[in-house]
Amino acid sequence: MATTSKTKDASAFDVSKYTVATEAVTQTVTIEETGDSFEVKVKPVSWAKRNQLLAKHMSWAADGSTSFNVAEYVRECLTEMVIEAPWGKTTEAFLISIDQRLGAALEKLVPEAFGIGGDEVDTVKKDH
């Protein structure tokens, strides 16, 4: 939860620590869960983009119930995040065609949709 306090020195806040720049924050991750080892270059999904995708893939029924299309959320996150991979461009058609091993390994890169979570990219082996 955010708290507020008055500070005398506003210059201590560095907004650049909280902004997402595409080239500066790309990471190369090694995927080993498939039995093979290969690298993919990923960029994080910004807070705003994540929220946009959550809203896009959530629907509300007339009775007030909600549903969330996890498959669409995961595929759209991966097409947004994976910028370089051994298979070329990461498209929805590609993601629909892959098997469980590769799909589950790539799914670990996707930011958690709900709950307290963080950057799942940090939980896999990274090479800078």
The 8 nearest C-alpha neighbors of each residue, nearest first, counted from 0:
[[1, 2, 3, 115, 4, 114, 116, 117],
 [2, 0, 3, 4, 5, 115, 17, 12],
 [3, 1, 0, 4, 5, 6, 12, 9],
 [4, 2, 1, 5, 6, 0, 9, 7],
 [3, 5, 6, 2, 7, 1, 9, 8],
 [6, 4, 7, 3, 8, 9, 2, 11],
 [5, 7, 8, 4, 9, 11, 3, 10],
 [6, 8, 9, 5, 10, 11, 4, 12],
 [7, 9, 10, 6, 11, 12, 5, 4],
 [10, 8, 11, 12, 7, 6, 5, 13],
 [9, 11, 12, 8, 13, 7, 6, 14],
 [12, 10, 9, 8, 13, 6, 7, 14],
 [11, 13, 10, 9, 14, 8, 16, 15],
 [14, 12, 15, 16, 11, 10, 17, 9],
 [13, 15, 16, 17, 12, 18, 11, 10],
 [14, 16, 18, 17, 13, 19, 12, 20],
 [17, 15, 14, 13, 18, 19, 12, 20],
 [18, 16, 15, 14, 19, 13, 20, 45],
 [19, 17, 15, 16, 20, 14, 45, 46],
 [20, 18, 45, 21, 17, 24, 43, 23],
 [21, 19, 23, 22, 24, 18, 25, 42],
 [22, 20, 23, 24, 19, 25, 42, 43],
 [21, 23, 24, 25, 20, 42, 19, 26],
 [22, 24, 20, 21, 25, 19, 26, 42],
 [25, 23, 22, 21, 20, 42, 26, 19],
 [26, 24, 42, 41, 22, 23, 21, 40],
 [27, 25, 41, 40, 28, 42, 24, 127],
 [26, 28, 40, 126, 39, 125, 41, 127],
 [29, 27, 125, 38, 39, 124, 126, 26],
 [28, 30, 38, 37, 124, 31, 125, 36],
 [31, 29, 37, 36, 32, 38, 28, 104],
 [30, 32, 36, 33, 35, 34, 29, 37],
 [33, 31, 34, 104, 30, 100, 35, 101],
 [34, 32, 100, 35, 31, 101, 104, 30],
 [33, 35, 32, 31, 36, 100, 30, 101],
 [36, 34, 33, 31, 37, 32, 30, 101],
 [35, 37, 31, 30, 29, 34, 38, 33],
 [38, 36, 30, 29, 35, 39, 31, 85],
 [37, 39, 29, 28, 30, 27, 40, 84],
 [38, 40, 84, 28, 27, 83, 41, 29],
 [39, 41, 27, 83, 26, 82, 81, 28],
 [42, 40, 81, 80, 26, 25, 82, 27],
 [41, 43, 25, 80, 24, 26, 21, 44],
 [44, 42, 80, 45, 41, 25, 24, 19],
 [43, 45, 49, 48, 80, 46, 42, 76],
 [44, 46, 48, 47, 49, 43, 19, 18],
 [45, 47, 49, 48, 50, 44, 51, 19],
 [46, 48, 50, 45, 49, 51, 44, 52],
 [49, 47, 51, 45, 50, 46, 44, 52],
 [50, 48, 52, 46, 51, 47, 44, 45],
 [49, 51, 53, 47, 48, 52, 54, 46],
 [50, 52, 48, 54, 49, 53, 55, 47],
 [53, 51, 55, 49, 50, 54, 48, 56],
 [54, 52, 50, 56, 55, 51, 57, 49],
 [53, 55, 51, 57, 52, 56, 50, 58],
 [56, 54, 52, 53, 57, 51, 58, 72],
 [57, 55, 68, 53, 54, 67, 52, 72],
 [58, 56, 67, 54, 66, 55, 53, 68],
 [57, 59, 66, 65, 67, 56, 60, 55],
 [58, 60, 65, 64, 63, 66, 61, 57],
 [59, 61, 64, 62, 63, 65, 58, 66],
 [60, 62, 63, 59, 64, 65, 58, 66],
 [61, 63, 60, 64, 59, 65, 58, 66],
 [64, 62, 60, 61, 59, 65, 58, 66],
 [65, 63, 60, 62, 59, 66, 61, 58],
 [64, 66, 59, 58, 60, 63, 67, 57],
 [67, 65, 58, 57, 59, 68, 64, 60],
 [66, 68, 57, 56, 69, 58, 65, 53],
 [69, 67, 56, 70, 71, 72, 57, 66],
 [68, 70, 72, 71, 67, 73, 56, 112],
 [71, 69, 73, 72, 68, 74, 75, 67],
 [70, 72, 74, 73, 69, 68, 75, 56],
 [73, 71, 69, 75, 70, 74, 76, 56],
 [74, 72, 76, 70, 71, 75, 69, 77],
 [75, 73, 71, 77, 76, 72, 70, 78],
 [74, 76, 78, 72, 77, 73, 71, 79],
 [77, 75, 79, 73, 74, 78, 80, 72],
 [76, 78, 80, 74, 79, 75, 81, 73],
 [79, 77, 75, 89, 76, 80, 90, 81],
 [78, 80, 76, 77, 81, 75, 44, 82],
 [79, 81, 77, 42, 41, 78, 76, 43],
 [82, 80, 41, 77, 83, 78, 40, 79],
 [81, 83, 41, 40, 80, 84, 42, 88],
 [84, 82, 40, 39, 81, 87, 88, 41],
 [83, 85, 39, 87, 86, 40, 38, 82],
 [84, 86, 87, 83, 39, 38, 37, 88],
 [87, 85, 84, 88, 89, 83, 93, 39],
 [88, 86, 84, 85, 89, 83, 82, 90],
 [87, 89, 90, 86, 83, 84, 82, 81],
 [88, 90, 78, 93, 87, 81, 91, 94],
 [91, 89, 93, 92, 78, 88, 94, 74],
 [90, 92, 94, 93, 95, 74, 78, 89],
 [93, 91, 95, 90, 94, 96, 89, 97],
 [92, 94, 90, 96, 91, 95, 89, 97],
 [95, 93, 91, 96, 92, 97, 90, 74],
 [94, 96, 92, 93, 97, 91, 74, 98],
 [95, 97, 93, 94, 92, 98, 91, 102],
 [98, 96, 94, 95, 102, 101, 93, 99],
 [97, 99, 100, 101, 102, 96, 95, 103],
 [98, 100, 102, 101, 103, 97, 104, 33],
 [101, 99, 33, 103, 102, 98, 104, 32],
 [100, 102, 104, 103, 99, 98, 33, 105],
 [101, 103, 99, 105, 104, 100, 106, 98],
 [102, 104, 106, 100, 105, 101, 99, 107],
 [103, 105, 101, 102, 106, 107, 32, 100],
 [106, 104, 102, 107, 103, 108, 101, 109],
 [105, 107, 103, 108, 109, 104, 102, 73],
 [108, 106, 105, 109, 104, 119, 103, 120],
 [109, 107, 120, 106, 105, 119, 110, 104],
 [108, 110, 106, 107, 76, 111, 73, 119],
 [111, 109, 119, 118, 112, 108, 117, 44],
 [112, 110, 113, 116, 109, 117, 119, 114],
 [111, 113, 110, 53, 114, 49, 72, 116],
 [114, 112, 111, 115, 116, 53, 110, 117],
 [115, 113, 116, 112, 111, 117, 110, 53],
 [114, 116, 113, 117, 111, 112, 118, 110],
 [117, 115, 111, 114, 118, 113, 110, 119],
 [116, 118, 119, 110, 115, 111, 121, 120],
 [117, 119, 120, 121, 110, 116, 122, 111],
 [118, 120, 121, 122, 108, 110, 117, 107],
 [119, 121, 108, 118, 122, 123, 107, 109],
 [120, 122, 119, 123, 118, 125, 124, 117],
 [123, 121, 119, 120, 124, 118, 107, 108],
 [124, 122, 121, 120, 125, 28, 29, 119],
 [123, 125, 29, 28, 122, 126, 121, 30],
 [126, 124, 28, 27, 123, 29, 127, 26],
 [125, 127, 27, 28, 124, 26, 29, 38],
 [126, 27, 26, 125, 28, 25, 124, 40]]
